[in-house]
């Protein structure tokens, strides 16, 4: 699970400071308050790790990626290219990572709390300007291991190689093999040590474990955008097994069919019959009051063409998904994603409440809680929905989820810089530091309506 994030000079954020990512994390606030920037930083790391180009520092994106951020000049705060951009991400692994000094034949540290930090800057001018890594660091518990261009130890000894290794907060020293002392070229992407590190140092093999841990964590981050695809009368599937729903949920039927083929099931506890993923999604659609039942059926035997058929009520006719309310097709990718991705994954959702009735928006909170309880799927959501937040507050009060498992934040922007306030939620679901006009000026609207009504009555005599 991702546990902590910090952005420095990223888009509208000068410095978020370290803030916690919980099993359910919600970002709320007005338009252009910086909410999307928090999500984009995670997606930037993910698509960099997914990229086949080892020579890039960051994969800022394009037409085939989840997010297209342009370039470093577009991303750095204020578009001031002299600023350093930094991203720090912490996570917790299922099993502790052990660092062993193979030269000294001893264990150095072991922890399930892992972190990564990269600081990048622009180098060169004009058409030759390019992003470079200034330094990158992994931490395992309190111990740190990294690569830097300008480290204090190297400056003291007059070393001028482009990059070199360092370790801090632990009794560990990287030991070179005998031979000429050379420095290193740039890191691979923004997070991997140069290949020669393992050749030059006798006890640097464990660095591969750190790189792999980050890649594995980012590989299990999944994203669904705010603008989701229109439902179709006919879906074509030729055996593909998508990793997610696609940016707009366009792969939702293919994912359901892949889960059906693998006979994936949801564990409800010892001794309880396990429904298939498809059945469980249908149950949630019914719980949310959207439809009575739901099926994905082939148009003919052995056909690659499928229809999504639904019934609004027990006695209603069986119709295409295109013939019922738009909300069903909009929430379907959200539900499937939460119960399709591997257990322990992180799901990022932008405005999942779009096109949904307020009661269904509130029900999303229960979906997220269920995904965490049943499958340990972490949900990070950017939302404008008061109904979603209120249901989370209620569930905290009802002890369906602990306030320690919900991280709720309010984003605001002032003069081009965003700030982040953690909402202080007690065990009864109360928010102690409710921001002014969080969801608009409701009392002001009621007062204005009352004054207008009074004036009309007075004018009518």
Secondary structure, 3 states (H helix, E strand, C coil): CEEEEEEEEECCEEECCCEECCCEEEEEECCCCCHHHHHHHHHHHHHHHHCCCCCCCCCCCCCCCCCCCCCHHHHEHHHCCCCCEEEEEEEEEEEEEEEEECCCCEEEEEEEEEEEEEEEEEECCHHHCEEEEEEEEEEECCEEEEEECCCHHHHHCCCCCCEEEEEECCCCCCCECCCCCCCECCCECCCECCCHHHHHECCCCCHHHHHHHHHHHHHCEEEECCCCCCCCCCEECCCCCCCCCCCCCCCHHHHHHHHHHHCCEECCCCCCCCEEHHHHHHHHHHHCCCCCEEEEEECCCCCCEEEEEEECCCCCCCEEHHHCCHHHHHHHHHHHHHHHCCCCCEEEEECCCCCCCHHHHHHHHHHHHHHHHHHCCEEEEECCCHHHHHHHHHHHHCCCCCHHHEEEEEEEEECCEEEEEECCECCCCCECCCCCCCCCCHHHHHHHHHHHHHHHHHHHC
